[in-house]
Amino acid sequence: MAVCDVNLDRARNVQKKYRIPAVFDNLETMLREARPDAVHVLLPPEMHSAAGEECLSAGCHLFMEKPFCTTVEECKALEAQARRSGLQIGVNHNVVFMPAFLELIDAIRACRFGAIEQVQVMFTAPMPGIETSVHNHWMFGGTDRIMLEIGPHPMSVPIRLLGGSSQASTAVSGEITLGNGVRFFKHWQSSLVCERGNAQLTFSVGGAYSAMTVLVIGEDAQAFVDIRRNTIQIFEKTPYLRLDDMVNGFRNSWSLARRNLRAIRLYSLGAVGFGPRYEQQSFSFHSSIAAFYRALAAGKTPRIDGAEGTRVVEACHRMIDSALSFTEQREESVAAV
């Protein structure tokens, strides 16, 4: 096991914290001397492709932080390289490993929904003071980058449920000019046509209240998933005809009460030191990583593999392209007036 970072002091801090045997400040040296079976690529997005290619060339499986790469072409090139080398690629779309979302997947696999027809995702992320902040992070370096940096989180949900996208129609608003001169949109609203149904994605950053919810509608049921609060409500057909709403209401009320009481207990035990700190994000990261290594151990393709990572990046680019087309049409319309 080894850790590598161009900042050797930072690498040594990670080494000390997790008791990692070896530390390097050069990827080529680490690959040659440590000879890892798998490498976690946690670099800035624009460096994913080159680092991934180098690791695959050294015979290592890849676990890539989102986004898989910044272009569809780069994603497909790494996929092809991995296939030629008999290696696996996993992508950390950790949102689809959140506890409530995993319950949704279990319910879908239990055939409670029938075919999924519609998925709606609402994702809002506060960025206080974005207008006056120093904009030196990669995601502020271009109009499209916010969607490639943060967009894969909500986009991974409809792609997981409905498959890849073929079309997107996007409207943007909340335009500002960042301190570095980049044109930036706070609010994105997109409709996507996917392989197995339609999806709507609302993406908002800035002063928005933090939220991430998923509405799923199938032939036989619908679900409302509040990922932030780790709750899920399922409304399905019952044998009770006109009493459906009453029966579903009772079931969901009881489920929400039990779930909230459990969350309070876990938070409280963690806060006073009588249990591990309760964090859903930590759970999702650990579950994502564990699923990747279970697949490697079983000689199987990871659940979230390079192909799915590519589909998410492709959908993000469809959203970006249609947003730019929307702004061009809007500006042409204003100019014509």
N, C-alpha and C positions, 0 to 999 in steps of 0.2 A: 504494500500500500504506500502511496506517495501523494504529495501535494505539490503543485507547481503554480507559481505566480511570478511575473516579472518584478514585482516588489517583494524582495526576499524577506524583509522584515514582516510583511503581512503574511507571507507563506509560513514563516516560523511561528507566528501567533496562532495560526490555524493548526499547525503541527502540534504545538504545545497543548492547545485546548482539547484536541481529539486524540492525542497520543499517537500520531502518525509516524511511522518509522523513518521515512525519508522525505527530504524537502529539496526542491529544485527551483531555479529561476529561468529555466529554458525547457520548452516542451520537447524539443528533439533529444536533449540529454535525458530527460525523464523517461521517454519512450524507450531509449536505448538501454539505460541502466536499470530501471525499475521493471521493465517488461510487463506492464499491466495487462490483464485480460480485458478490462473495460475502462473507459475514461468518461468522466462527467465533464462536459464542456459548459462552463459557467461564465463565459466571456461576453463582452458587449456584442450585440447582434451582428454587427458588420464583420466580426472576426470568426463567426461560427463556421462558415464554409471552409476557409483555409485550415483552421484547426481540425475540423472534422475530417477533411481529406488526409491530413498528416497522420491522424490517429488511425484511420482505416488502413492507410498504407503500411502502418506498423503492425497490422493484424489485430487491432483492438476493436471490440464492440463499443458503440457510442450511446451515451445517454445525454441528450441535448436539452439545454434549457430553452424555453420558448423565446422567440420564434425559432423554429427549426433552422431556417436561414432567412435572409431578407428578400430573396427573389425565388420564384418558382423554379427557375432554371438551376439555381444552386441546389435547391432541395432535391430535384430529380437527378442531378449529377451525383450527389452523395448516395441516393438510393441505388443508383446503377452500380456505383463502386462497391457498395456493401454487398449487393447480389453477386457480383463477380467474385468477391473475396469470401463469400459464405459467412458474412458477419451480420449482426443485428443492430438496428438503430431504434432507440426509444426516445420519445420526446416528452418532456415534463409539462403536460397540460394538467396541472394539479387540481384545477377547479372540478374536473370530472371525477375526482377522487374524494370530494367533500362528502361527509356522511349522508346528508339528505339526498344528494344526487345519486349515490350508490343505492339508496333505498328505492329511488325511482327506477333505476336500471333493473333491480331485482323484480319490481312489480311489472315492468314491461316484459321481462323474460318469463314471468309467470302467466303471461297471456291475459293480463287483466285489462289491457287497453285496446286490444286488436291492433290494426295498423295505425301508426302515428301519422297524423295528417297535418298538424300545425304545431309549431314551436315558437314561442315568443320569449325573448330574453331582454331583461332590463338591467343595465349595468351603469352605475354612477359612482365616480371616484372623486372625492374632494381634493382640490389642489389650491388651498388658500393662497392668495397673493400671487397667483400665476402671472398677472399682468406686470408686476413689479419685481418678480424673482430674477435671479441670475440664471440664464438659460444655457448652461454648458453641458447638460446631459444629452446623450445621443438622441433621445426621443424628441428633443426640441430642435433638432438640426434640419428638419424639413417638414412640410405640411403633412406628408404621408406617415411620418415616423411614429406618431402617437398611436396610430392604428396597428402598426407592426410591433410596437413595444408592449402596449397594454391590451390592444384589441384581441390577441389570441386567447386571453382569459375568457371573455364571453363568447367569442366565435367558436371555441372548442365544443361548446354545448350543442348547438344545432348540427354541427358536423358529426359529432358522436351519435346523435339521435337520428339524423336524416341522411347522412352521407354527404358527398361532395356537392359543391354548388356549380350551377351552370349559368346563372344570371343574377345580377344585383341591380337594384335601383335605390339610390341614396340621396337624401337631402341633408345639408349641413347648415348650421347657424351658429350664432355666438362668435362671430369672427373678431379676432384681435390680431395685432402685430406685436410679436414678441420683441424683447430688447435686442435680439440678434438679427432683427429684420425679417424673421420667418412669419409667413402667413399661417395662422393657427385657428382651428375651429373647435369650439368647446363641445358642440352637440352634433351627433351623427345619428340619423335614423335611416335604416335600410330594410328593404324587403328582398329576400333571397329565394330563388328557386333551387331546390336541392333534389338529390336523386329520388328520395322517398317522400317528399312533401315540401311545404313552404315554410319559411321562417321569417320572423321579424326581429330585428336587433336594434335596441336603443342604447346608445353609448354616449355618456356625458361625463365631462371632467370640469374641474374648476370649483365653483362654490356649491356644487350639488351635495345633497345628503347621501351618505354612503349606503348603497343598496345593491343587491344582486338577486333577482328573482327570475324564475322560469315557469312559464305556463305551457303545459303540454295538453293537446287535445287529440284523442284517438277515436276510433270507431265506437268503443264501448265505455270510455271513461275519460276524465280529464284530471290533471294534477296541477297543484300550485306549490312550487318549491321555493322557499325562502332560504337561500344558501347561507346568507349572513347569519341568520338566527337558527339554522339547522332544523327547520321544520318542513314537513310535507303534508299536504292535505290531498286526498284522493276522493273523487266523486265518481261513482260508477253505477251502472245499471244494477238494480236489485230485483228480486221477485215480488217486491211489495208495490209495484205499479206507482200510484200517485203518492206513495209515502217515501219515494226515493230521497227527496231532500231532507226529510226528517231523520231517516236512517243514516244517511251520510253525515248529516250535521252532528248527530250523537257520536258516531264513530270518530270523527275528526276532532271534536271537542275533547273527548277522552284521551285521544292520542296526543294532542297538543299539551294537555295538562300534565300527562306523564313525562313527556319529553322536556318540558320546561322545568319541572321539579328535578329531573335527573341533571339537567344542565346547571341548575342552582347548586345542587349538591357537589358536582364535580368542580365548579368554579370555586366554591367555598373551601373545599378540602385543599385545592391547590393553593389558594390565597393564604391559608394559615400553615402551610407546610406539611399537611398530613396526607398529601397525595401529589401526583405529578401535575405540573401546570397544564390547565385545560385550554388548548388552543386548537381550533379546527384546522387552521392552516398547517400547523405542524403535523397533524394527523394526515392531511391530504398529501403533503410532501413525502412523508414516510410510506404511505400507501402506494403512491406513484412509483417510488424507488423500489419498494418491495415487489410490486407487480412486474417491474422490469427484470429483476434478478430471478424471480420465480420462473419467468419465461425462459431466460437463459439456461437455468438449471434443467428445465424440462426439454430443452432443445426446440422451443416453440417461438413463434413470432410474438413480440411484445404486444399487449393490448393496444397501447398507443404507440404505433410504430412510425417509421419514416413516411409511409404513404399517408397516414392520417395527419402527420405534421405538415406534409406538403399540401393536403387539402385545406387545412386551416390557413396557411399562408396564401394559397390561391384565393380563398374566399375573402381574406383581408384585402388583397390587391383588387379584387372585383369591386369591393366596397369603396376603396380609394379611387379607382378609375371612374366609377359612376358618380362619386362625390365631386370630382374635378369637372366632369361633364356637366353636372348640375350647376356648378358655379359659373361655368362658361356660358351656359344657356341663359342663366339669370342676368348676367352682365350684358349679354347681347340684347336681351329684352329691354333692359333699362336704357341702354344706349340708343335703341330704336325709338324709344319714346322721346 
